[in-house]
């Protein structure tokens, strides 16, 4: 599971044990604002899931991730995710509408 949401990265260690007990292998790259397509292409090949911020999930990125099942956006806006490509590839797209309330 890729965790690239900048707001979540500082607290990953609080949840690491729970996630690993559930069978998640965490990938937590350093992120200042967002990961661009080129950054993601080097990370997604073996991912089943993502908790992201404003990362650029293009069709090309999703096609490079054959195991990917879900992209969960930490926040409300999902305009950086190609929802048509996700639907075509059977990838669920979710958000957290009250994350910043």
Biopython code that builds the backbone (N, CA, C, O; Angstrom):
import numpy as np
from Bio.PDB.StructureBuilder import StructureBuilder

atoms = [
    (1, "UNK", "N", (0.847, -1.168, 0.000)),
    (1, "UNK", "CA", (0.000, 0.000, 0.000)),
    (1, "UNK", "C", (0.893, 1.232, 0.000)),
    (1, "UNK", "O", (1.794, 1.372, 0.827)),
    (2, "UNK", "N", (0.621, 2.117, -0.947)),
    (2, "UNK", "CA", (1.333, 3.389, -1.027)),
    (2, "UNK", "C", (0.612, 4.408, -0.161)),
    (2, "UNK", "O", (-0.600, 4.585, -0.279)),
    (3, "UNK", "N", (1.353, 5.073, 0.702)),
    (3, "UNK", "CA", (0.806, 6.182, 1.475)),
    (3, "UNK", "C", (1.596, 7.417, 1.078)),
    (3, "UNK", "O", (2.748, 7.592, 1.474)),
    (4, "UNK", "N", (0.960, 8.266, 0.291)),
    (4, "UNK", "CA", (1.642, 9.453, -0.211)),
    (4, "UNK", "C", (0.930, 10.744, 0.170)),
    (4, "UNK", "O", (1.346, 11.823, -0.251)),
    (5, "UNK", "N", (-0.127, 10.652, 0.952)),
    (5, "UNK", "CA", (-0.832, 11.851, 1.399)),
    (5, "UNK", "C", (0.050, 12.586, 2.401)),
    (5, "UNK", "O", (0.340, 12.047, 3.469)),
    (6, "UNK", "N", (0.484, 13.807, 2.082)),
    (6, "UNK", "CA", (1.382, 14.520, 2.986)),
    (6, "UNK", "C", (0.841, 14.663, 4.408)),
    (6, "UNK", "O", (1.619, 14.629, 5.362)),
    (7, "UNK", "N", (-0.466, 14.820, 4.569)),
    (7, "UNK", "CA", (-1.039, 14.978, 5.906)),
    (7, "UNK", "C", (-1.020, 13.680, 6.701)),
    (7, "UNK", "O", (-1.057, 13.709, 7.931)),
    (8, "UNK", "N", (-0.965, 12.561, 6.025)),
    (8, "UNK", "CA", (-0.968, 11.274, 6.718)),
    (8, "UNK", "C", (0.444, 10.784, 7.027)),
    (8, "UNK", "O", (0.645, 10.049, 7.993)),
    (9, "UNK", "N", (1.407, 11.178, 6.229)),
    (9, "UNK", "CA", (2.760, 10.661, 6.397)),
    (9, "UNK", "C", (3.336, 10.857, 7.800)),
    (9, "UNK", "O", (4.008, 9.953, 8.297)),
    (10, "UNK", "N", (3.106, 11.993, 8.463)),
    (10, "UNK", "CA", (3.673, 12.151, 9.801)),
    (10, "UNK", "C", (3.097, 11.190, 10.848)),
    (10, "UNK", "O", (3.705, 10.991, 11.900)),
    (11, "UNK", "N", (1.942, 10.598, 10.574)),
    (11, "UNK", "CA", (1.327, 9.703, 11.563)),
    (11, "UNK", "C", (1.344, 8.238, 11.138)),
    (11, "UNK", "O", (0.731, 7.399, 11.798)),
    (12, "UNK", "N", (2.030, 7.924, 10.059)),
    (12, "UNK", "CA", (2.055, 6.543, 9.558)),
    (12, "UNK", "C", (2.528, 5.574, 10.628)),
    (12, "UNK", "O", (1.963, 4.490, 10.770)),
    (13, "UNK", "N", (3.541, 5.942, 11.372)),
    (13, "UNK", "CA", (4.091, 5.022, 12.374)),
    (13, "UNK", "C", (3.058, 4.649, 13.427)),
    (13, "UNK", "O", (3.120, 3.556, 13.990)),
    (14, "UNK", "N", (2.113, 5.535, 13.701)),
    (14, "UNK", "CA", (1.048, 5.237, 14.662)),
    (14, "UNK", "C", (0.178, 4.069, 14.207)),
    (14, "UNK", "O", (-0.379, 3.346, 15.034)),
    (15, "UNK", "N", (0.063, 3.887, 12.898)),
    (15, "UNK", "CA", (-0.832, 2.869, 12.349)),
    (15, "UNK", "C", (-0.106, 1.720, 11.660)),
    (15, "UNK", "O", (-0.740, 0.771, 11.198)),
    (16, "UNK", "N", (1.222, 1.801, 11.588)),
    (16, "UNK", "CA", (2.000, 0.798, 10.853)),
    (16, "UNK", "C", (1.710, -0.623, 11.345)),
    (16, "UNK", "O", (1.466, -1.509, 10.526)),
    (17, "UNK", "N", (1.731, -0.861, 12.645)),
    (17, "UNK", "CA", (1.527, -2.214, 13.172)),
    (17, "UNK", "C", (0.166, -2.764, 12.757)),
    (17, "UNK", "O", (0.070, -3.918, 12.337)),
    (18, "UNK", "N", (-0.881, -1.960, 12.867)),
    (18, "UNK", "CA", (-2.226, -2.408, 12.479)),
    (18, "UNK", "C", (-2.288, -2.747, 10.999)),
    (18, "UNK", "O", (-2.843, -3.776, 10.613)),
    (19, "UNK", "N", (-1.722, -1.888, 10.183)),
    (19, "UNK", "CA", (-1.759, -2.116, 8.740)),
    (19, "UNK", "C", (-0.954, -3.353, 8.354)),
    (19, "UNK", "O", (-1.383, -4.139, 7.509)),
    (20, "UNK", "N", (0.201, -3.524, 8.967)),
    (20, "UNK", "CA", (1.016, -4.696, 8.654)),
    (20, "UNK", "C", (0.363, -5.982, 9.156)),
    (20, "UNK", "O", (0.458, -7.019, 8.499)),
    (21, "UNK", "N", (-0.303, -5.927, 10.317)),
    (21, "UNK", "CA", (-1.046, -7.096, 10.809)),
    (21, "UNK", "C", (-2.159, -7.480, 9.841)),
    (21, "UNK", "O", (-2.506, -8.655, 9.724)),
    (22, "UNK", "N", (-2.714, -6.496, 9.153)),
    (22, "UNK", "CA", (-3.779, -6.744, 8.177)),
    (22, "UNK", "C", (-3.218, -7.193, 6.832)),
    (22, "UNK", "O", (-3.966, -7.403, 5.877)),
    (23, "UNK", "N", (-1.886, -7.339, 6.762)),
    (23, "UNK", "CA", (-1.268, -7.838, 5.542)),
    (23, "UNK", "C", (-0.787, -6.771, 4.578)),
    (23, "UNK", "O", (-0.428, -7.078, 3.441)),
    (24, "UNK", "N", (-0.775, -5.522, 5.016)),
    (24, "UNK", "CA", (-0.329, -4.430, 4.147)),
    (24, "UNK", "C", (1.175, -4.225, 4.271)),
    (24, "UNK", "O", (1.711, -4.082, 5.370)),
    (25, "UNK", "N", (1.836, -4.215, 3.137)),
    (25, "UNK", "CA", (3.243, -3.820, 3.088)),
    (25, "UNK", "C", (3.250, -2.357, 2.672)),
    (25, "UNK", "O", (2.778, -2.016, 1.588)),
    (26, "UNK", "N", (3.782, -1.494, 3.525)),
    (26, "UNK", "CA", (3.688, -0.059, 3.290)),
    (26, "UNK", "C", (4.841, 0.481, 2.459)),
    (26, "UNK", "O", (5.999, 0.106, 2.645)),
    (27, "UNK", "N", (4.496, 1.366, 1.542)),
    (27, "UNK", "CA", (5.462, 2.128, 0.754)),
    (27, "UNK", "C", (5.174, 3.589, 1.089)),
    (27, "UNK", "O", (4.092, 4.097, 0.794)),
    (28, "UNK", "N", (6.150, 4.263, 1.707)),
    (28, "UNK", "CA", (5.941, 5.638, 2.158)),
    (28, "UNK", "C", (7.097, 6.511, 1.653)),
    (28, "UNK", "O", (8.064, 6.743, 2.380)),
    (29, "UNK", "N", (6.997, 6.990, 0.416)),
    (29, "UNK", "CA", (8.065, 7.824, -0.140)),
    (29, "UNK", "C", (7.985, 9.246, 0.426)),
    (29, "UNK", "O", (6.916, 9.681, 0.854)),
    (30, "UNK", "N", (9.098, 9.965, 0.429)),
    (30, "UNK", "CA", (9.023, 11.368, 0.860)),
    (30, "UNK", "C", (8.212, 12.184, -0.152)),
    (30, "UNK", "O", (8.445, 12.105, -1.358)),
    (31, "UNK", "N", (7.265, 12.962, 0.352)),
    (31, "UNK", "CA", (6.402, 13.779, -0.515)),
    (31, "UNK", "C", (6.271, 15.167, 0.106)),
    (31, "UNK", "O", (5.893, 15.302, 1.270)),
    (32, "UNK", "N", (6.587, 16.191, -0.677)),
    (32, "UNK", "CA", (6.382, 17.556, -0.197)),
    (32, "UNK", "C", (4.959, 18.018, -0.474)),
    (32, "UNK", "O", (4.265, 18.486, 0.430)),
    (33, "UNK", "N", (4.527, 17.889, -1.715)),
    (33, "UNK", "CA", (3.186, 18.337, -2.092)),
    (33, "UNK", "C", (2.397, 17.238, -2.786)),
    (33, "UNK", "O", (1.280, 16.922, -2.379)),
    (34, "UNK", "N", (2.978, 16.649, -3.842)),
    (34, "UNK", "CA", (2.295, 15.591, -4.592)),
    (34, "UNK", "C", (3.332, 14.814, -5.391)),
    (34, "UNK", "O", (4.445, 15.287, -5.620)),
    (35, "UNK", "N", (2.944, 13.610, -5.812)),
    (35, "UNK", "CA", (3.762, 12.818, -6.720)),
    (35, "UNK", "C", (3.208, 13.002, -8.124)),
    (35, "UNK", "O", (1.997, 12.944, -8.337)),
    (36, "UNK", "N", (4.092, 13.221, -9.067)),
    (36, "UNK", "CA", (3.698, 13.372, -10.463)),
    (36, "UNK", "C", (3.715, 11.999, -11.141)),
    (36, "UNK", "O", (4.156, 11.012, -10.552)),
    (37, "UNK", "N", (3.239, 11.949, -12.363)),
    (37, "UNK", "CA", (3.152, 10.691, -13.098)),
    (37, "UNK", "C", (4.484, 9.945, -13.102)),
    (37, "UNK", "O", (4.515, 8.746, -12.826)),
    (38, "UNK", "N", (5.574, 10.626, -13.407)),
    (38, "UNK", "CA", (6.886, 9.969, -13.476)),
    (38, "UNK", "C", (7.284, 9.367, -12.131)),
    (38, "UNK", "O", (7.870, 8.286, -12.086)),
    (39, "UNK", "N", (6.969, 10.059, -11.038)),
    (39, "UNK", "CA", (7.271, 9.536, -9.700)),
    (39, "UNK", "C", (6.478, 8.261, -9.439)),
    (39, "UNK", "O", (7.019, 7.269, -8.951)),
    (40, "UNK", "N", (5.201, 8.299, -9.769)),
    (40, "UNK", "CA", (4.314, 7.166, -9.501)),
    (40, "UNK", "C", (4.668, 5.943, -10.339)),
    (40, "UNK", "O", (4.557, 4.812, -9.867)),
    (41, "UNK", "N", (5.089, 6.163, -11.567)),
    (41, "UNK", "CA", (5.424, 5.026, -12.437)),
    (41, "UNK", "C", (6.507, 4.148, -11.823)),
    (41, "UNK", "O", (6.541, 2.944, -12.076)),
    (42, "UNK", "N", (7.379, 4.724, -11.032)),
    (42, "UNK", "CA", (8.426, 3.952, -10.384)),
    (42, "UNK", "C", (7.996, 3.265, -9.104)),
    (42, "UNK", "O", (8.784, 2.537, -8.500)),
    (43, "UNK", "N", (6.751, 3.482, -8.676)),
    (43, "UNK", "CA", (6.289, 2.954, -7.389)),
    (43, "UNK", "C", (5.120, 1.980, -7.468)),
    (43, "UNK", "O", (4.925, 1.198, -6.539)),
    (44, "UNK", "N", (4.341, 1.998, -8.537)),
    (44, "UNK", "CA", (3.021, 1.362, -8.520)),
    (44, "UNK", "C", (2.938, -0.101, -8.945)),
    (44, "UNK", "O", (1.893, -0.723, -8.758)),
    (45, "UNK", "N", (3.977, -0.660, -9.496)),
    (45, "UNK", "CA", (3.882, -1.990, -10.116)),
    (45, "UNK", "C", (3.296, -3.062, -9.208)),
    (45, "UNK", "O", (2.542, -3.913, -9.681)),
    (46, "UNK", "N", (3.617, -3.045, -7.926)),
    (46, "UNK", "CA", (3.175, -4.111, -7.022)),
    (46, "UNK", "C", (2.129, -3.663, -6.012)),
    (46, "UNK", "O", (1.887, -4.362, -5.028)),
    (47, "UNK", "N", (1.509, -2.524, -6.233)),
    (47, "UNK", "CA", (0.558, -1.992, -5.261)),
    (47, "UNK", "C", (-0.836, -2.583, -5.421)),
    (47, "UNK", "O", (-1.303, -2.835, -6.532)),
    (48, "UNK", "N", (-1.490, -2.799, -4.276)),
    (48, "UNK", "CA", (-2.902, -3.179, -4.247)),
    (48, "UNK", "C", (-3.781, -1.976, -3.916)),
    (48, "UNK", "O", (-4.940, -1.916, -4.325)),
    (49, "UNK", "N", (-3.220, -1.014, -3.168)),
    (49, "UNK", "CA", (-3.999, 0.139, -2.748)),
    (49, "UNK", "C", (-3.135, 1.359, -2.521)),
    (49, "UNK", "O", (-1.917, 1.272, -2.373)),
    (50, "UNK", "N", (-3.809, 2.514, -2.497)),
    (50, "UNK", "CA", (-3.129, 3.796, -2.340)),
    (50, "UNK", "C", (-3.961, 4.694, -1.433)),
    (50, "UNK", "O", (-5.185, 4.751, -1.552)),
    (51, "UNK", "N", (-3.286, 5.393, -0.529)),
    (51, "UNK", "CA", (-3.877, 6.522, 0.188)),
    (51, "UNK", "C", (-3.062, 7.722, -0.264)),
    (51, "UNK", "O", (-1.895, 7.863, 0.104)),
    (52, "UNK", "N", (-3.678, 8.587, -1.062)),
    (52, "UNK", "CA", (-2.918, 9.663, -1.704)),
    (52, "UNK", "C", (-3.452, 11.037, -1.335)),
    (52, "UNK", "O", (-4.524, 11.188, -0.749)),
    (53, "UNK", "N", (-2.656, 12.027, -1.703)),
    (53, "UNK", "CA", (-3.081, 13.419, -1.623)),
    (53, "UNK", "C", (-3.512, 13.851, -3.014)),
    (53, "UNK", "O", (-4.497, 13.348, -3.555)),
    (54, "UNK", "N", (-2.770, 14.784, -3.585)),
    (54, "UNK", "CA", (-3.102, 15.305, -4.913)),
    (54, "UNK", "C", (-2.250, 14.686, -6.011)),
    (54, "UNK", "O", (-2.022, 15.313, -7.046)),
    (55, "UNK", "N", (-1.779, 13.467, -5.798)),
    (55, "UNK", "CA", (-0.930, 12.782, -6.774)),
    (55, "UNK", "C", (-1.643, 12.641, -8.116)),
    (55, "UNK", "O", (-2.870, 12.564, -8.171)),
    (56, "UNK", "N", (-0.862, 12.607, -9.195)),
    (56, "UNK", "CA", (-1.390, 12.540, -10.558)),
    (56, "UNK", "C", (-1.581, 11.087, -10.995)),
    (56, "UNK", "O", (-0.683, 10.487, -11.586)),
    (57, "UNK", "N", (-2.745, 10.532, -10.703)),
    (57, "UNK", "CA", (-3.045, 9.160, -11.120)),
    (57, "UNK", "C", (-3.676, 9.189, -12.506)),
    (57, "UNK", "O", (-4.892, 9.308, -12.653)),
    (58, "UNK", "N", (-2.825, 9.078, -13.509)),
    (58, "UNK", "CA", (-3.238, 9.080, -14.910)),
    (58, "UNK", "C", (-3.529, 7.645, -15.356)),
    (58, "UNK", "O", (-3.230, 6.688, -14.642)),
    (59, "UNK", "N", (-4.105, 7.516, -16.522)),
    (59, "UNK", "CA", (-4.336, 6.184, -17.100)),
    (59, "UNK", "C", (-3.014, 5.416, -17.181)),
    (59, "UNK", "O", (-2.957, 4.231, -16.852)),
    (60, "UNK", "N", (-1.971, 6.088, -17.612)),
    (60, "UNK", "CA", (-0.665, 5.428, -17.746)),
    (60, "UNK", "C", (-0.194, 4.858, -16.404)),
    (60, "UNK", "O", (0.321, 3.741, -16.349)),
    (61, "UNK", "N", (-0.368, 5.615, -15.340)),
    (61, "UNK", "CA", (0.023, 5.140, -14.006)),
    (61, "UNK", "C", (-0.806, 3.921, -13.622)),
    (61, "UNK", "O", (-0.262, 2.919, -13.158)),
    (62, "UNK", "N", (-2.107, 4.001, -13.810)),
    (62, "UNK", "CA", (-2.978, 2.887, -13.415)),
    (62, "UNK", "C", (-2.723, 1.643, -14.257)),
    (62, "UNK", "O", (-2.789, 0.527, -13.740)),
    (63, "UNK", "N", (-2.437, 1.812, -15.525)),
    (63, "UNK", "CA", (-2.125, 0.654, -16.371)),
    (63, "UNK", "C", (-0.812, -0.001, -15.961)),
    (63, "UNK", "O", (-0.602, -1.184, -16.227)),
    (64, "UNK", "N", (0.069, 0.753, -15.318)),
    (64, "UNK", "CA", (1.342, 0.207, -14.831)),
    (64, "UNK", "C", (1.187, -0.487, -13.484)),
    (64, "UNK", "O", (2.160, -0.996, -12.928)),
    (65, "UNK", "N", (-0.045, -0.507, -12.957)),
    (65, "UNK", "CA", (-0.326, -1.091, -11.644)),
    (65, "UNK", "C", (-1.387, -2.182, -11.779)),
    (65, "UNK", "O", (-2.532, -1.961, -11.385)),
    (66, "UNK", "N", (-1.044, -3.344, -12.320)),
    (66, "UNK", "CA", (-2.054, -4.360, -12.613)),
    (66, "UNK", "C", (-2.786, -4.912, -11.386)),
    (66, "UNK", "O", (-3.879, -5.462, -11.523)),
    (67, "UNK", "N", (-2.211, -4.775, -10.207)),
    (67, "UNK", "CA", (-2.849, -5.292, -8.987)),
    (67, "UNK", "C", (-3.701, -4.243, -8.275)),
    (67, "UNK", "O", (-4.419, -4.570, -7.330)),
    (68, "UNK", "N", (-3.630, -3.005, -8.713)),
    (68, "UNK", "CA", (-4.277, -1.905, -7.999)),
    (68, "UNK", "C", (-5.795, -2.075, -7.961)),
    (68, "UNK", "O", (-6.443, -2.263, -8.991)),
    (69, "UNK", "N", (-6.344, -2.002, -6.744)),
    (69, "UNK", "CA", (-7.784, -2.182, -6.545)),
    (69, "UNK", "C", (-8.482, -0.910, -6.069)),
    (69, "UNK", "O", (-9.663, -0.705, -6.351)),
    (70, "UNK", "N", (-7.747, -0.048, -5.341)),
    (70, "UNK", "CA", (-8.385, 1.142, -4.774)),
    (70, "UNK", "C", (-7.386, 2.295, -4.668)),
    (70, "UNK", "O", (-6.221, 2.116, -4.312)),
    (71, "UNK", "N", (-7.896, 3.490, -4.992)),
    (71, "UNK", "CA", (-7.176, 4.734, -4.758)),
    (71, "UNK", "C", (-8.066, 5.541, -3.820)),
    (71, "UNK", "O", (-9.173, 5.934, -4.190)),
    (72, "UNK", "N", (-7.583, 5.785, -2.614)),
    (72, "UNK", "CA", (-8.344, 6.541, -1.633)),
    (72, "UNK", "C", (-7.676, 7.894, -1.435)),
    (72, "UNK", "O", (-6.523, 7.971, -1.011)),
    (73, "UNK", "N", (-8.400, 8.945, -1.741)),
    (73, "UNK", "CA", (-7.869, 10.306, -1.635)),
    (73, "UNK", "C", (-8.090, 10.822, -0.227)),
    (73, "UNK", "O", (-9.215, 10.813, 0.273)),
    (74, "UNK", "N", (-7.006, 11.278, 0.422)),
    (74, "UNK", "CA", (-7.109, 11.907, 1.736)),
    (74, "UNK", "C", (-7.546, 13.345, 1.486)),
    (74, "UNK", "O", (-6.713, 14.216, 1.235)),
    (75, "UNK", "N", (-8.833, 13.590, 1.554)),
    (75, "UNK", "CA", (-9.415, 14.891, 1.246)),
    (75, "UNK", "C", (-10.601, 14.710, 0.318)),
    (75, "UNK", "O", (-11.045, 13.588, 0.075)),
    (76, "UNK", "N", (-11.107, 15.805, -0.194)),
    (76, "UNK", "CA", (-12.343, 15.731, -0.976)),
    (76, "UNK", "C", (-12.135, 15.661, -2.479)),
    (76, "UNK", "O", (-12.743, 14.823, -3.145)),
    (77, "UNK", "N", (-11.297, 16.515, -3.023)),
    (77, "UNK", "CA", (-11.161, 16.615, -4.478)),
    (77, "UNK", "C", (-10.438, 15.437, -5.093)),
    (77, "UNK", "O", (-9.364, 15.046, -4.635)),
    (78, "UNK", "N", (-11.031, 14.871, -6.134)),
    (78, "UNK", "CA", (-10.398, 13.735, -6.816)),
    (78, "UNK", "C", (-10.096, 14.075, -8.274)),
    (78, "UNK", "O", (-10.020, 13.187, -9.124)),
    (79, "UNK", "N", (-9.923, 15.374, -8.556)),
    (79, "UNK", "CA", (-9.688, 15.801, -9.933)),
    (79, "UNK", "C", (-8.305, 15.430, -10.457)),
    (79, "UNK", "O", (-8.071, 15.524, -11.662)),
    (80, "UNK", "N", (-7.382, 15.012, -9.595)),
    (80, "UNK", "CA", (-6.062, 14.581, -10.071)),
    (80, "UNK", "C", (-6.037, 13.085, -10.399)),
    (80, "UNK", "O", (-4.995, 12.537, -10.758)),
    (81, "UNK", "N", (-7.187, 12.439, -10.274)),
    (81, "UNK", "CA", (-7.312, 11.006, -10.569)),
    (81, "UNK", "C", (-8.170, 10.850, -11.824)),
    (81, "UNK", "O", (-9.278, 11.382, -11.890)),
    (82, "UNK", "N", (-7.669, 10.133, -12.801)),
    (82, "UNK", "CA", (-8.424, 9.879, -14.032)),
    (82, "UNK", "C", (-9.508, 8.845, -13.707)),
    (82, "UNK", "O", (-9.270, 7.638, -13.767)),
    (83, "UNK", "N", (-10.690, 9.336, -13.364)),
    (83, "UNK", "CA", (-11.776, 8.444, -12.933)),
    (83, "UNK", "C", (-12.270, 7.543, -14.055)),
    (83, "UNK", "O", (-12.680, 6.411, -13.798)),
    (84, "UNK", "N", (-12.237, 8.017, -15.284)),
    (84, "UNK", "CA", (-12.656, 7.178, -16.410)),
    (84, "UNK", "C", (-11.712, 5.987, -16.555)),
    (84, "UNK", "O", (-12.159, 4.856, -16.747)),
    (85, "UNK", "N", (-10.419, 6.240, -16.464)),
    (85, "UNK", "CA", (-9.440, 5.153, -16.548)),
    (85, "UNK", "C", (-9.618, 4.190, -15.385)),
    (85, "UNK", "O", (-9.554, 2.973, -15.565)),
    (86, "UNK", "N", (-9.842, 4.730, -14.195)),
    (86, "UNK", "CA", (-10.037, 3.874, -13.025)),
    (86, "UNK", "C", (-11.244, 2.959, -13.236)),
    (86, "UNK", "O", (-11.174, 1.763, -12.954)),
    (87, "UNK", "N", (-12.339, 3.516, -13.726)),
    (87, "UNK", "CA", (-13.537, 2.709, -13.982)),
    (87, "UNK", "C", (-13.257, 1.644, -15.035)),
    (87, "UNK", "O", (-13.664, 0.493, -14.879)),
    (88, "UNK", "N", (-12.566, 2.022, -16.102)),
    (88, "UNK", "CA", (-12.231, 1.060, -17.160)),
    (88, "UNK", "C", (-11.394, -0.099, -16.631)),
    (88, "UNK", "O", (-11.527, -1.234, -17.089)),
    (89, "UNK", "N", (-10.532, 0.199, -15.663)),
    (89, "UNK", "CA", (-9.600, -0.801, -15.138)),
    (89, "UNK", "C", (-10.108, -1.489, -13.873)),
    (89, "UNK", "O", (-9.408, -2.324, -13.299)),
    (90, "UNK", "N", (-11.316, -1.147, -13.438)),
    (90, "UNK", "CA", (-11.891, -1.783, -12.253)),
    (90, "UNK", "C", (-11.264, -1.335, -10.948)),
    (90, "UNK", "O", (-11.230, -2.097, -9.981)),
    (91, "UNK", "N", (-10.768, -0.109, -10.909)),
    (91, "UNK", "CA", (-10.135, 0.435, -9.709)),
    (91, "UNK", "C", (-11.128, 1.364, -9.018)),
    (91, "UNK", "O", (-11.616, 2.319, -9.622)),
    (92, "UNK", "N", (-11.423, 1.083, -7.758)),
    (92, "UNK", "CA", (-12.323, 1.940, -6.987)),
    (92, "UNK", "C", (-11.603, 3.235, -6.626)),
    (92, "UNK", "O", (-10.418, 3.226, -6.294)),
    (93, "UNK", "N", (-12.331, 4.350, -6.693)),
    (93, "UNK", "CA", (-11.799, 5.651, -6.292)),
    (93, "UNK", "C", (-12.669, 6.171, -5.156)),
    (93, "UNK", "O", (-13.888, 6.278, -5.296)),
    (94, "UNK", "N", (-12.036, 6.492, -4.033)),
    (94, "UNK", "CA", (-12.745, 6.964, -2.843)),
    (94, "UNK", "C", (-12.120, 8.272, -2.380)),
    (94, "UNK", "O", (-11.007, 8.620, -2.775)),
    (95, "UNK", "N", (-12.852, 8.989, -1.538)),
    (95, "UNK", "CA", (-12.282, 10.167, -0.902)),
    (95, "UNK", "C", (-12.737, 10.226, 0.551)),
    (95, "UNK", "O", (-13.529, 9.397, 1.000)),
    (96, "UNK", "N", (-12.230, 11.209, 1.274)),
    (96, "UNK", "CA", (-12.590, 11.379, 2.681)),
    (96, "UNK", "C", (-13.147, 12.789, 2.846)),
    (96, "UNK", "O", (-12.408, 13.709, 3.199)),
    (97, "UNK", "N", (-14.435, 12.965, 2.596)),
    (97, "UNK", "CA", (-15.018, 14.298, 2.540)),
    (97, "UNK", "C", (-14.875, 15.123, 3.818)),
    (97, "UNK", "O", (-14.896, 16.352, 3.742)),
    (98, "UNK", "N", (-14.733, 14.508, 4.969)),
    (98, "UNK", "CA", (-14.630, 15.265, 6.218)),
    (98, "UNK", "C", (-13.223, 15.254, 6.800)),
    (98, "UNK", "O", (-13.045, 15.528, 7.987)),
    (99, "UNK", "N", (-12.227, 14.945, 5.988)),
    (99, "UNK", "CA", (-10.856, 14.815, 6.490)),
    (99, "UNK", "C", (-10.330, 16.098, 7.115)),
    (99, "UNK", "O", (-9.531, 16.043, 8.050)),
    (100, "UNK", "N", (-10.756, 17.230, 6.625)),
    (100, "UNK", "CA", (-10.213, 18.490, 7.125)),
    (100, "UNK", "C", (-11.239, 19.304, 7.905)),
    (100, "UNK", "O", (-11.035, 20.496, 8.134)),
    (101, "UNK", "N", (-12.329, 18.679, 8.311)),
    (101, "UNK", "CA", (-13.371, 19.394, 9.065)),
    (101, "UNK", "C", (-13.085, 19.352, 10.544)),
    (101, "UNK", "O", (-13.851, 19.899, 11.337)),
]
sb = StructureBuilder()
sb.init_structure("model")
sb.init_model(0)
sb.init_chain("A")
sb.init_seg("    ")
for serial, (resi, resn, name, xyz) in enumerate(atoms, 1):
    if name == "N":
        sb.init_residue(resn, " ", resi, " ")
    sb.init_atom(name, np.array(xyz, "f"), 0.0, 1.0, " ", f" {name:<3s}", serial, name[0])
structure = sb.get_structure()
